[in-house]
Amino acid sequence: MESVRRWWHDLSGLVLPAECGGCGTARTVLCPECRAALHGSTPRRVRPHPEPLGLPAVHAAAPYADEVRAVLLAHKERGALALTRPLGTALAGAVRVGVGEAGWGEGEGEGPPPPRRAVLLVPVPSAPRSTRSRGHDPARRIALAAASELRRWGVPARVAAVLRQRRSVADQSGLNSRQRLGNLAGALAVVAGGGRLLGDAGVVVLVDDLVTTGASLAEAARAVRAALEAERPAGTPGTPGTPRAVVGRAGREGGEGVVAAVYEGSAREGRGVRPSGARNGGTGQVPVWQMGVGQAGDLLCAAVVAAPPDAFEINRN
């Protein structure tokens, strides 16, 4: 039944008359005004308040308000799949700026070409019941579209579904920031074999459509850090702290025994799945577990499509 719903969403998004996901203007997927609201600003660093412990640096493409809020809800809750690509483009911009500001290459504007290191976008999983009720996984779709856009910009990027929920969590709506942290504490884990995928990557990016309190991103970052630390060979010298990585959000459902999947060649959900190759793939990349820990220039950041407007006010007293 789930596959039938997914097929229907895909078909309806292609053949039914389109209207703007932001304002409802007929005969257009996204009108110029709403597209400008989504893509018109340079992605910036955002911080929820209070900021949860362990939250990586987060970059967002646009404030979660008005047209942008309507677009995200239309895609997530109403299955407006034609919005996947513009949302993916916005997320790709946030990833690129975050990676650039962290020191791996240029974020925006003129300058050297973007880094050739492989960028691994890691989806943060939604609750299985949410994916079942929607008939699709909106965050993973956006991540796939973002990876496609990054490749078009010359950045080698792919999506790895290595996170899963290892226990049930309550519905987050209606919970405050402290309650969300408690609800999600220890809820995520990296699937078997996922640590090797993370360790083989040049840059790891956790991605999502939206950040509010930051609880989900903080928990995802904890799970990724633990997997990277476990991947480091015994006896490898290291400084206590956070393995060098870049982090943002998109989700994939998982359960016990789920094998991690890497999506490369296509932005269509479920295509281009293959296991990772040998360590470093002969590219000369330094595995994540070998990178500096707790040193200047270490990478640990996040990328999302949108954040609350007040989260853009990063210089709080």
C-alpha positions as CSV (number, residue, x, y, z in Angstrom):
1,M,0.0,0.0,0.0
2,E,2.8,2.4,0.8
3,S,4.3,1.8,-2.7
4,V,1.0,2.6,-4.2
5,R,0.7,5.8,-2.3
6,R,4.3,6.8,-3.4
7,W,3.5,6.0,-7.0
8,W,0.3,8.1,-6.8
9,H,2.2,11.0,-5.3
10,D,4.9,10.8,-8.1
11,L,2.2,10.6,-10.8
12,S,0.0,13.4,-9.5
13,G,3.0,15.7,-9.1
14,L,3.8,15.3,-12.7
15,V,0.4,15.4,-14.4
16,L,-2.0,17.4,-12.3
17,P,-2.4,21.1,-12.9
18,A,0.2,23.0,-10.8
19,E,-0.2,25.9,-8.5
20,C,2.4,27.9,-6.7
21,G,3.3,26.1,-3.4
22,G,3.8,29.4,-1.7
23,C,0.9,31.6,-2.7
24,G,-1.4,29.4,-4.8
25,T,-1.0,31.3,-8.1
26,A,-2.3,29.0,-10.8
27,R,-0.3,27.3,-13.5
28,T,3.1,27.6,-11.9
29,V,5.0,25.4,-9.4
30,L,6.7,28.3,-7.8
31,C,6.0,31.9,-8.8
32,P,8.9,34.4,-9.1
33,E,8.0,36.1,-5.8
34,C,7.9,32.9,-3.8
35,R,11.1,31.6,-5.6
36,A,12.8,34.8,-4.5
37,A,11.7,34.2,-0.9
38,L,13.3,30.8,-1.0
39,H,16.4,31.5,-3.0
40,G,16.9,35.2,-2.8
41,S,19.1,35.4,0.2
42,T,22.6,34.1,0.9
43,P,22.3,31.2,3.4
44,R,23.4,32.2,6.8
45,R,24.4,30.8,10.2
46,V,21.4,30.2,12.5
47,R,21.1,29.4,16.2
48,P,18.1,28.3,18.1
49,H,17.6,29.7,21.6
50,P,18.4,28.0,23.9
51,E,21.1,26.2,21.9
52,P,21.3,22.5,22.8
53,L,24.6,21.0,23.8
54,G,26.3,19.3,20.9
55,L,24.5,21.2,18.2
56,P,26.7,21.6,15.2
57,A,27.0,24.9,13.4
58,V,23.7,25.3,11.3
59,H,23.3,27.2,8.1
60,A,19.8,27.9,6.7
61,A,18.7,29.2,3.3
62,A,15.7,31.2,4.3
63,P,13.5,32.2,7.3
64,Y,10.6,29.9,8.1
65,A,7.8,32.3,7.5
66,D,5.1,33.2,5.0
67,E,5.8,31.8,1.5
68,V,8.7,29.6,2.6
69,R,6.6,28.0,5.4
70,A,3.8,27.4,2.9
71,V,6.2,25.8,0.4
72,L,7.7,23.4,3.0
73,L,4.3,22.4,4.3
74,A,2.9,21.9,0.7
75,H,5.8,19.5,0.0
76,K,5.8,17.7,3.3
77,E,2.1,17.4,4.2
78,R,0.3,17.6,0.8
79,G,2.9,15.7,-1.3
80,A,3.6,18.6,-3.7
81,L,6.5,16.8,-5.2
82,A,7.2,19.3,-7.9
83,L,8.6,21.5,-5.1
84,T,11.4,19.0,-4.4
85,R,13.8,20.5,-6.8
86,P,13.6,24.2,-5.7
87,L,13.8,23.1,-2.1
88,G,16.8,20.9,-2.9
89,T,18.5,23.9,-4.6
90,A,17.9,26.0,-1.4
91,L,19.4,23.2,0.7
92,A,22.4,22.8,-1.6
93,G,23.2,26.5,-1.2
94,A,23.1,26.1,2.6
95,V,25.4,23.1,2.4
96,R,27.9,24.9,0.2
97,V,28.0,28.0,2.4
98,G,28.4,25.9,5.5
99,V,31.2,23.9,4.0
100,G,32.9,27.1,2.7
101,E,32.7,28.9,6.1
102,A,34.1,25.8,7.8
103,G,37.2,26.0,5.6
104,W,36.7,23.3,3.0
105,G,36.3,25.6,0.1
106,E,34.5,28.6,-1.2
107,G,30.9,29.2,0.0
108,E,29.6,31.8,-2.4
109,G,30.8,34.4,-4.9
110,E,34.0,34.5,-6.9
111,G,37.1,32.5,-6.1
112,P,38.6,29.1,-6.5
113,P,36.3,26.2,-7.6
114,P,34.4,24.3,-4.9
115,P,36.3,21.5,-3.1
116,R,36.6,18.2,-4.9
117,R,36.2,16.2,-1.7
118,A,33.2,13.9,-1.8
119,V,30.3,15.5,0.2
120,L,28.1,12.9,2.0
121,L,24.6,14.2,2.8
122,V,23.2,12.2,5.8
123,P,19.4,12.2,6.3
124,V,18.1,12.5,9.8
125,P,15.2,10.0,9.9
126,S,11.6,11.0,10.4
127,A,9.3,8.8,12.6
128,P,8.2,5.7,10.6
129,R,4.5,6.6,11.3
130,S,5.0,10.0,9.7
131,T,6.5,8.6,6.5
132,R,3.7,6.1,6.3
133,S,1.0,8.7,6.8
134,R,2.5,11.1,4.2
135,G,3.3,8.3,1.7
136,H,6.8,9.8,1.1
137,D,9.9,10.9,2.9
138,P,10.1,14.6,2.2
139,A,13.5,15.3,3.8
140,R,15.2,12.4,1.9
141,R,13.7,13.7,-1.3
142,I,15.1,17.2,-0.7
143,A,18.5,15.7,0.2
144,L,18.6,13.8,-3.1
145,A,17.7,16.9,-5.0
146,A,20.4,18.9,-3.1
147,A,23.1,16.3,-4.0
148,S,22.1,16.5,-7.6
149,E,22.4,20.3,-7.6
150,L,25.8,20.2,-5.8
151,R,27.1,17.8,-8.5
152,R,25.9,20.3,-11.1
153,W,27.9,23.0,-9.4
154,G,31.0,20.7,-9.5
155,V,30.9,19.3,-6.0
156,P,30.9,15.5,-5.9
157,A,27.9,14.7,-3.6
158,R,25.8,11.7,-2.6
159,V,23.2,10.8,0.0
160,A,23.8,8.1,2.6
161,A,20.8,6.8,4.7
162,V,22.9,5.7,7.7
163,L,20.7,6.9,10.6
164,R,17.7,5.1,12.0
165,Q,15.5,5.5,15.1
166,R,16.3,2.8,17.5
167,R,13.3,3.5,19.8
168,S,10.0,5.1,19.4
169,V,9.7,8.9,20.2
170,A,6.7,11.0,21.0
171,D,5.2,13.5,18.6
172,Q,7.5,16.6,18.8
173,S,4.7,19.1,18.2
174,G,3.7,20.9,21.4
175,L,6.9,20.0,23.2
176,N,9.3,22.8,24.4
177,S,13.0,22.7,23.7
178,R,13.9,20.9,26.9
179,Q,11.1,18.3,26.4
180,R,12.3,17.7,22.8
181,L,15.8,17.1,24.0
182,G,14.6,14.5,26.5
183,N,12.3,12.9,23.9
184,L,15.1,12.4,21.4
185,A,18.0,11.6,23.8
186,G,19.7,8.4,22.6
187,A,16.9,7.8,20.0
188,L,19.2,7.7,16.9
189,A,21.9,5.3,15.8
190,V,24.0,4.6,12.8
191,V,23.2,1.4,11.0
192,A,25.6,-1.5,10.8
193,G,28.3,-0.6,8.2
194,G,27.3,3.1,8.3
195,G,30.4,4.1,10.3
196,R,32.6,2.9,7.4
197,L,30.6,5.0,5.0
198,L,31.0,8.0,7.2
199,G,34.7,7.4,7.7
200,D,35.3,7.0,4.0
201,A,33.6,10.4,3.1
202,G,35.6,13.5,2.5
203,V,32.9,15.7,4.2
204,V,29.8,14.5,6.1
205,V,26.7,16.7,6.1
206,L,23.6,16.0,8.2
207,V,20.6,17.7,6.4
208,D,17.0,18.5,7.0
209,D,14.2,20.7,5.7
210,L,13.8,22.7,9.0
211,V,15.4,23.4,12.3
212,T,13.4,24.7,15.3
213,T,14.8,23.9,18.7
214,G,17.8,22.0,17.3
215,A,17.1,18.9,19.3
216,S,16.9,16.5,16.3
217,L,20.2,17.9,14.8
218,A,22.0,17.6,18.1
219,E,20.9,14.0,18.6
220,A,21.8,13.2,15.0
221,A,25.3,14.8,15.5
222,R,25.8,12.7,18.7
223,A,25.0,9.5,16.8
224,V,27.4,10.4,13.9
225,R,30.2,11.4,16.3
226,A,29.8,8.1,18.1
227,A,30.0,6.1,14.8
228,L,33.0,8.0,13.6
229,E,34.8,7.5,16.9
230,A,34.0,3.8,16.8
231,E,35.3,3.6,13.2
232,R,38.7,5.0,14.2
233,P,41.2,2.1,14.4
234,A,42.4,1.0,17.8
235,G,45.6,2.8,18.8
236,T,45.0,5.7,16.4
237,P,46.1,8.8,18.3
238,G,43.4,11.4,18.9
239,T,42.3,14.2,21.1
240,P,39.0,13.8,23.0
241,G,36.4,15.9,21.3
242,T,34.4,15.9,18.1
243,P,35.6,14.0,14.9
244,R,36.0,16.4,12.0
245,A,32.9,16.3,9.9
246,V,30.2,18.6,8.4
247,V,26.7,18.1,9.5
248,G,22.9,19.2,8.1
249,R,19.4,17.2,7.9
250,A,17.1,14.9,5.7
251,G,15.5,11.6,6.8
252,R,15.3,8.0,5.9
253,E,13.3,5.4,7.8
254,G,15.1,2.5,9.3
255,G,14.7,-0.3,11.6
256,E,16.7,-3.3,13.0
257,G,18.8,-4.9,10.3
258,V,18.4,-2.1,7.8
259,V,21.4,-1.9,5.5
260,A,22.8,1.6,4.8
261,A,22.2,2.9,1.3
262,V,24.1,5.4,-0.7
263,Y,22.3,7.4,-3.5
264,E,24.4,8.9,-6.2
265,G,23.4,9.1,-9.8
266,S,19.8,10.2,-9.6
267,A,17.6,12.5,-7.6
268,R,14.6,10.1,-7.9
269,E,13.9,8.4,-4.6
270,G,15.2,4.9,-4.3
271,R,17.4,4.9,-7.4
272,G,21.2,4.6,-7.7
273,V,21.6,2.5,-4.6
274,R,25.0,0.9,-4.2
275,P,27.3,0.0,-1.3
276,S,30.3,2.1,-0.6
277,G,33.6,1.3,-2.1
278,A,37.0,0.6,-0.6
279,R,38.4,3.1,1.9
280,N,39.3,6.4,0.2
281,G,38.5,4.9,-3.3
282,G,41.9,5.7,-4.5
283,T,41.2,9.4,-4.4
284,G,43.8,10.3,-1.8
285,Q,41.1,11.6,0.5
286,V,41.8,11.6,4.2
287,P,39.2,9.5,6.0
288,V,37.1,11.4,8.5
289,W,38.5,9.5,11.4
290,Q,42.0,10.6,10.5
291,M,41.1,14.3,10.4
292,G,41.9,16.7,13.2
293,V,39.9,16.5,16.4
294,G,39.3,19.5,18.6
295,Q,41.6,21.7,16.5
296,A,41.1,25.0,14.7
297,G,39.4,24.5,11.4
298,D,37.6,21.3,12.4
299,L,34.3,20.9,10.5
300,L,31.0,20.3,12.3
301,C,28.1,22.1,10.8
302,A,24.5,21.6,9.6
303,A,22.4,22.7,6.6
304,V,18.7,23.1,6.4
305,V,16.2,24.8,4.1
306,A,14.7,27.1,6.7
307,A,14.9,28.2,10.3
308,P,12.7,30.5,12.4
309,P,13.4,34.2,11.7
310,D,14.8,34.9,15.2
311,A,17.3,32.1,14.7
312,F,19.2,34.3,12.2
313,E,20.1,36.7,15.0
314,I,23.3,35.0,15.9
315,N,24.9,37.8,17.9
316,R,23.0,37.5,21.1
317,N,24.3,38.9,24.4
